[in-house]
Amino acid sequence: MQKLRLQYAKRGRARFASHRDFGRALERALRRAEIPMAFSSGFSPHPRISYANASPTGAATEAEYLELGLAELREPDEVRDRLNAAMPDGLVIVKVVVAAPGALAERLTASAWQVDLPDVAEAELSDAVAALLAADSFEVQRMTKTGLRTFDVRAAVISLTASANGLNLVSAIGEPLVRPDDVLNALRQLAPELPSNALITRLAQGTWDGERILDPLAD
């Protein structure tokens, strides 16, 4: 009867929760909060929950999205508050709205990331960023569930700037999906002195209009 869209965050130690961990936590919270879920038909019905472009395990995030089907009408703010009362620490429902027409995935074409690098030398980082941006293409490899894949990092970078604390990255969401750690891999090839550990946080996700990322839950 009703389709809602949710924005959720993974904060603190909850960034280590996998996509599957979050799914289990959400379904438990839906039951505890007595949210009237809609279920699929067939031999093994399951809740009508559809996720969009989840961030990698280990990355903190303020901007993950999903769609939720309800069997009865509910106020979005009530759903948000009742779910947050039942969710584990660090997993936060940021916003709930009634779903607008069209596919949610079509509104998610870019991500903004903050990459904190401890004790980084800003000059070396800036030089590596400049070299990457000057390249027509820059390929890295990553092991995936289907085997070793090659990714053109440069093609996915919309904007990339260095600071004293790390990086600010805006990247395109496409197929194959280039992740922030792929960009870091490319930069480490250009500057091997860069630290290997980083705290990655997704700040926003939506449509890039040439200057900023638009809120995918806006009308």
Secondary structure, DSSP 8 states (H G I E B T S, - for coil): -EEEEEEEEE-GGGGG--HHHHHHHHHHHHHHTT--B-B--SSS--B-EEEES---TT-EEEEEEEEEEESS---HHHHHHHHHHHS-TTEEEEEEEE--SS-GGGG--EEEEEEE-TT--HHHHHHHHHHHHHSS--EEEEEETTEEEEEEHHHHEEEEEE-SSEEEEEEE--SS---HHHHHHHHHHH-TTS-S--EEEEEEEEEE-SSSEE-TT--
